[in-house]
Amino acid sequence: MSAGGVVVAVDDALRPLLPARDRSAGRRVLPADPGTTVGHLVQAAGVPLTEAGELLVDGVPAGPADRPGPGATVEVRAVARPQPVPAGGFLLDVGLGALGRRMRLLGLDTAWSPEARAPDADDAELVAAARAEDRVLLTQDRGLLMRRALPAGAWVRGATPDEQLADVLDRFRPPLAPLTRCPACNGELTAVDAAAVAERLEPGTRRTATDFSRCPRCGRVYWRGAHARRIDALVARARRLSGR
């Protein structure tokens, strides 16, 4: 404890969000101010409230609006998993395009920010889209998650798309519907007869493939092709991770 400040101590799962110098200790000492709330202190330590579960002040449950005194210790538990997914599904920040493609292959309603917004859209527009479309915003930008207007968000762990997907599936455990969405635009696929798309197929595909689907939104046609085994492995791994 610090007589002149407030100690913010975090669960191990939240340590990566602290400044590098504080991660090994898992805590950060911040100045005490009578008007400073628990929520402000948690975010000042580097942890967005979207990532915070139970909060305690000196061992007593507290809320984000409570005001701890000098010398207090604020404990921050990680958010409980799994979390519900909003009715609108997911919205991914610009840097998570590869993750978005994998999520769509699993049938998850996944909007990706560059597709529906201008390339120079700012954070406020992204938050407004999440609110308007009732989506949870997935990002690795902590500052974006700290915006007050954001209705639901999550910091995505992992350096690779596969690691990121594992984190999202563990956190939300969404129901999966593999191969029902267009990986390119998120449209819902519909089954079509081979004759309806024959002119768009190579001769070899017409001879070997039997089941086809098409995206009404962008017109792309899909069938089991060269990537089928890789996609099957992705789906099998996702089912194990999500328990579905």
C-alpha positions in Angstrom: 0.0 0.0 0.0 1.0 3.6 -0.5 0.1 6.3 2.1 0.1 9.0 -0.5 -1.7 7.2 -3.3 -4.1 4.4 -4.4 -2.8 1.0 -5.4 -4.5 -0.6 -8.4 -3.9 -4.4 -8.4 -5.0 -6.5 -11.3 -5.6 -10.2 -12.0 -2.8 -12.0 -13.8 -5.0 -12.0 -17.0 -5.0 -8.2 -17.0 -1.3 -7.7 -16.5 -0.5 -7.2 -20.2 -2.7 -4.1 -20.1 -0.5 -2.4 -17.5 2.6 -0.3 -18.5 5.6 -2.6 -19.0 7.3 -1.4 -15.8 4.3 -2.5 -13.7 3.5 -5.9 -15.3 5.7 -8.1 -13.1 4.2 -6.7 -9.9 0.7 -6.7 -11.3 -0.1 -3.3 -9.7 0.3 0.4 -10.2 0.3 3.2 -7.7 -1.7 6.3 -8.7 -2.1 9.7 -7.1 -5.0 9.9 -4.6 -7.7 12.5 -5.3 -10.9 12.9 -3.3 -12.9 13.3 -6.6 -11.3 10.3 -8.4 -13.6 7.3 -8.9 -12.7 3.6 -9.0 -13.5 3.5 -12.7 -11.2 6.4 -13.5 -8.3 4.8 -11.5 -8.8 1.4 -13.2 -8.6 3.0 -16.7 -5.7 5.3 -15.6 -3.8 2.1 -14.7 -4.3 1.0 -18.3 -7.3 -1.4 -18.0 -10.5 -0.5 -19.9 -13.6 -1.1 -17.9 -14.7 -3.5 -20.7 -12.0 -5.9 -19.3 -12.8 -5.4 -15.6 -15.1 -7.8 -13.8 -15.5 -7.6 -10.0 -14.0 -4.5 -8.3 -13.0 -4.4 -4.7 -11.7 -1.5 -2.5 -9.7 -2.8 0.5 -11.4 -6.2 0.0 -14.9 -4.8 -0.1 -17.0 -5.0 -3.4 -17.2 -1.6 -5.0 -18.6 0.1 -8.1 -16.9 2.2 -10.8 -18.5 5.4 -9.3 -17.1 4.8 -5.8 -14.3 7.1 -4.5 -11.5 5.3 -2.6 -9.4 7.3 -0.1 -5.6 7.7 0.1 -3.8 4.5 0.9 -6.6 2.3 -0.5 -6.1 -0.7 -2.7 -8.4 -1.3 -5.7 -8.4 -4.9 -6.8 -9.5 -5.6 -10.4 -10.8 -9.0 -11.4 -10.9 -10.0 -15.0 -14.3 -9.9 -16.7 -16.3 -13.1 -16.3 -16.5 -15.5 -19.3 -18.5 -16.3 -21.3 -20.2 -13.0 -22.1 -23.3 -12.7 -24.1 -23.1 -11.4 -27.7 -25.3 -8.4 -28.5 -28.1 -9.0 -31.0 -26.2 -7.3 -33.8 -23.1 -9.5 -33.5 -19.6 -8.3 -33.8 -17.8 -5.2 -35.2 -14.0 -5.5 -35.8 -11.5 -2.7 -35.8 -9.4 -2.1 -38.9 -6.4 -4.2 -37.8 -8.5 -7.4 -37.3 -9.5 -8.3 -40.9 -7.9 -11.8 -40.9 -9.8 -12.6 -37.7 -13.0 -11.3 -39.3 -12.6 -13.7 -42.2 -12.3 -16.7 -39.8 -15.3 -15.6 -37.8 -17.4 -15.3 -40.9 -16.3 -18.8 -42.0 -17.8 -19.9 -38.7 -21.1 -18.2 -39.5 -20.7 -15.3 -37.0 -22.2 -12.0 -38.0 -19.1 -10.0 -38.3 -18.8 -6.4 -39.6 -15.3 -5.1 -40.3 -14.8 -1.4 -40.1 -13.2 -0.6 -43.5 -16.0 -2.2 -45.4 -18.8 0.0 -44.1 -16.9 3.2 -43.3 -14.5 5.5 -44.9 -10.8 4.5 -44.6 -10.2 7.6 -42.5 -13.2 7.1 -40.2 -12.3 8.1 -36.6 -12.8 6.3 -33.4 -16.0 8.2 -32.6 -17.6 7.0 -35.9 -16.6 3.4 -35.1 -18.2 3.7 -31.6 -21.3 5.2 -33.1 -21.6 2.3 -35.6 -21.2 -0.3 -32.7 -24.0 1.5 -30.9 -26.3 1.9 -34.0 -25.9 -1.7 -35.1 -25.9 -3.2 -31.6 -22.6 -4.9 -32.0 -19.7 -5.6 -29.6 -16.5 -3.9 -30.8 -13.5 -6.1 -30.9 -10.1 -4.3 -31.0 -6.6 -4.2 -29.7 -6.7 -0.5 -29.2 -7.2 0.1 -25.4 -7.9 3.8 -25.9 -10.9 2.9 -28.2 -12.3 0.7 -25.5 -12.1 3.5 -22.9 -14.6 5.7 -24.8 -17.6 6.4 -22.7 -20.1 6.1 -25.5 -19.1 2.5 -26.4 -21.9 0.2 -25.4 -20.0 -3.1 -25.5 -16.4 -3.8 -26.4 -13.6 -6.4 -25.9 -9.8 -6.3 -26.0 -8.7 -9.1 -28.2 -5.7 -11.1 -27.0 -3.2 -12.8 -29.3 -0.7 -11.8 -32.0 -2.0 -14.1 -34.8 -5.5 -14.6 -36.2 -5.7 -18.1 -34.8 -4.8 -16.9 -31.3 -7.2 -14.1 -31.6 -10.0 -16.4 -32.7 -9.4 -18.7 -29.8 -9.7 -15.7 -27.4 -12.9 -14.5 -29.0 -14.5 -18.0 -28.9 -13.5 -18.5 -25.3 -14.8 -15.1 -24.2 -18.2 -15.2 -26.0 -18.9 -18.9 -26.8 -21.1 -17.9 -29.7 -23.3 -20.4 -31.5 -21.5 -21.5 -34.7 -23.1 -21.9 -38.1 -20.1 -22.8 -40.3 -20.1 -21.9 -44.0 -23.3 -19.9 -43.9 -21.8 -16.4 -44.4 -19.7 -14.9 -47.1 -16.1 -14.5 -45.9 -15.7 -11.5 -48.2 -18.7 -9.3 -47.2 -20.6 -11.0 -44.4 -23.7 -11.7 -46.4 -25.8 -14.8 -45.6 -25.2 -17.5 -48.2 -28.0 -19.3 -50.0 -27.8 -22.7 -51.7 -28.0 -22.7 -55.5 -28.2 -25.3 -58.3 -25.0 -25.9 -60.3 -26.9 -24.9 -63.4 -27.5 -21.4 -62.0 -23.8 -20.7 -61.6 -22.3 -22.9 -64.3 -21.1 -20.0 -66.5 -18.9 -18.8 -63.6 -17.2 -22.1 -63.0 -14.1 -23.7 -64.5 -14.6 -27.0 -66.4 -12.9 -29.0 -63.7 -15.1 -27.5 -61.0 -18.2 -28.3 -63.0 -17.1 -31.9 -63.2 -16.2 -32.4 -59.5 -18.3 -30.1 -57.4 -21.9 -30.8 -56.6 -23.0 -28.3 -53.8 -22.9 -24.6 -54.3 -23.9 -21.5 -52.4 -24.0 -17.9 -53.5 -23.9 -14.6 -51.6 -26.9 -12.4 -52.6 -25.0 -9.3 -51.4 -21.8 -9.5 -53.5 -22.6 -12.4 -55.9 -19.6 -14.6 -55.0 -20.1 -18.3 -55.5 -18.7 -21.0 -53.1 -18.1 -24.7 -53.2 -15.8 -27.3 -51.6 -12.5 -26.7 -53.3 -8.8 -26.6 -52.7 -9.1 -25.0 -49.2 -11.7 -27.4 -47.9 -9.4 -29.4 -45.6 -8.0 -26.2 -44.1 -11.5 -24.8 -43.5 -12.7 -28.2 -42.0 -9.7 -28.0 -39.6 -10.6 -24.5 -38.6 -14.2 -25.5 -38.0 -13.3 -28.5 -35.9 -10.9 -26.5 -33.8 -13.5 -23.8 -33.3 -16.1 -26.3 -32.1 -13.6 -27.7 -29.6 -12.7 -24.2 -28.3 -16.3 -23.0 -28.1 -17.8 -26.3 -26.8 -20.4 -26.2 -29.6 
